[in-house]
Amino acid sequence: MSLDFLVWLFVFLLQAGMLGRTMYALISLSDLENDFINPYDLTQRLNRFVAFEYGGQVLITAALLLTGKWFLGLLQAAMLAFLLHSWHTRQHVVDATDVFRQLPMQKKRRLIMFGSFLGYFVIITYRLIESIIHGLLTDEGRANAKKLFQDAAATLHGY
């Protein structure tokens, strides 16, 4: 496996986690808006993932920039700047006593993040598939793929 593939796989997994976390936050905010949960449960649900959100974004940005993937690395750096700005302005956590006043702003913020993360996820998925295909186009890659398919066919036993 090439380093390029491993970097894209690492970034793919982290970006999938970030996308899932943002979807979870949007669903939780909608649940509060429709009175399915109370504000204290919402703040517990959302605030426990703040460290993951920031840590994941730092790891994604660092992995892309350190391996020379400048375009997507700079896009991720812009998202990191957005997150750092929200940290600086204290918008990164949801306060249970003020959540109904914060709800429209929090939903708008999460929708912006969701759209960005979804766009990044599509680009990363494309680049991951591209690195897999490029890996299979080498002689060594073809030999590994042939062996893998032969082993898989041998395990089918009569099918």
C-alpha positions in Angstrom: 0.0 0.0 0.0 1.2 3.4 -0.8 1.5 6.3 1.6 -0.9 8.2 -0.6 -3.6 5.6 -0.1 -3.0 5.4 3.6 -3.3 9.2 4.0 -6.5 9.3 2.0 -7.9 6.4 4.0 -7.0 8.1 7.3 -8.6 11.4 6.2 -11.6 9.6 4.8 -12.3 7.9 8.1 -11.9 11.2 10.1 -14.0 13.1 7.6 -16.8 10.5 7.9 -16.7 10.9 11.6 -16.9 14.7 11.3 -19.8 14.4 8.9 -21.6 12.0 11.2 -21.1 14.2 14.2 -22.5 17.2 12.4 -25.5 15.2 11.3 -26.0 14.1 14.9 -25.9 17.7 16.1 -28.4 18.8 13.4 -30.8 16.0 14.4 -30.4 16.8 18.1 -31.1 20.5 17.4 -34.2 19.6 15.4 -35.4 17.3 18.3 -35.1 20.2 20.7 -37.0 22.4 18.3 -39.8 19.9 18.2 -39.8 19.3 22.0 -38.5 15.7 21.8 -35.7 16.3 24.2 -35.0 18.9 26.9 -32.2 21.5 26.8 -30.1 19.7 29.4 -30.0 16.5 27.4 -29.2 18.4 24.3 -26.2 20.2 25.9 -24.9 16.9 27.2 -25.2 15.3 23.7 -23.5 18.1 21.8 -20.9 19.4 24.2 -19.3 16.0 24.8 -18.1 15.9 21.2 -16.4 19.3 21.1 -12.9 18.0 21.7 -13.4 15.3 18.9 -14.6 18.0 16.5 -11.6 20.2 17.0 -9.0 17.4 17.3 -10.4 15.7 14.2 -10.2 18.9 12.2 -6.6 19.6 13.3 -5.6 16.0 12.3 -7.3 16.2 8.9 -5.7 19.6 8.2 -2.3 18.5 9.4 -2.3 15.2 7.5 -3.3 16.9 4.2 -0.8 19.8 4.5 2.1 17.7 5.6 1.7 15.3 2.7 1.4 18.1 0.1 -2.3 17.9 -0.7 -2.5 21.7 -0.8 -5.9 22.4 -2.3 -7.9 20.3 0.1 -5.5 21.1 3.0 -6.2 24.8 2.6 -9.9 24.2 2.4 -9.7 22.3 5.6 -7.6 25.0 7.1 -10.4 27.5 6.3 -12.8 25.2 8.2 -10.3 25.0 11.1 -10.2 28.8 11.1 -14.0 28.9 11.2 -13.9 26.5 14.2 -11.2 28.5 16.0 -13.3 31.7 15.5 -16.3 30.0 17.0 -14.0 28.9 19.9 -12.8 32.4 20.4 -16.3 33.9 20.4 -17.5 31.1 22.7 -20.0 29.6 20.2 -18.5 26.1 20.3 -20.6 24.9 23.2 -24.4 25.0 23.8 -25.6 26.5 27.1 -28.7 24.8 28.5 -30.1 28.0 30.0 -29.8 30.0 26.8 -30.3 27.2 24.2 -33.6 28.4 22.8 -32.1 31.8 22.0 -29.1 30.1 20.4 -31.1 27.6 18.4 -31.4 29.5 15.1 -27.7 30.5 15.1 -26.6 27.0 16.1 -28.6 25.4 13.3 -27.2 27.8 10.8 -23.7 27.2 12.0 -24.2 23.4 11.8 -25.7 23.6 8.4 -22.7 25.5 7.1 -20.4 22.9 8.6 -22.5 20.1 7.2 -22.4 21.5 3.7 -18.7 22.0 3.9 -18.0 18.5 5.4 -20.2 16.9 2.7 -18.3 18.6 -0.1 -15.0 17.6 1.5 -16.2 14.1 1.9 -17.1 13.8 -1.8 -13.6 15.1 -2.8 -11.9 12.8 -0.3 -13.9 9.8 -1.5 -13.0 10.5 -5.1 -9.3 10.9 -4.2 -9.3 7.6 -2.2 -10.8 5.7 -5.1 -8.3 7.3 -7.4 -5.4 6.3 -5.2 -6.8 2.7 -5.1 -7.0 2.6 -8.9 -3.5 4.0 -9.3 -2.2 1.4 -6.9 -3.8 -1.3 -9.0 -2.3 0.0 -12.2 1.3 -0.9 -11.2 2.7 -4.3 -11.9 2.9 -5.1 -8.2 -0.7 -3.9 -7.7 -2.0 -6.1 -10.5 -0.2 -9.1 -9.1 -1.7 -8.4 -5.6 -5.2 -7.9 -7.0 -4.9 -11.1 -9.1 -3.9 -13.1 -6.0 -6.7 -11.5 -3.9 -9.3 -12.4 -6.5 -7.9 -16.0 -6.9 -8.0 -16.5 -3.1 -11.6 -15.1 -3.0 -12.7 -17.4 -5.8 -11.1 -20.4 -4.1 -13.2 -19.8 -1.0 -16.6 -19.9 -2.9 -16.7 -23.8 -3.0 -18.9 -24.6 -5.9 -20.6 -21.3 -6.6 
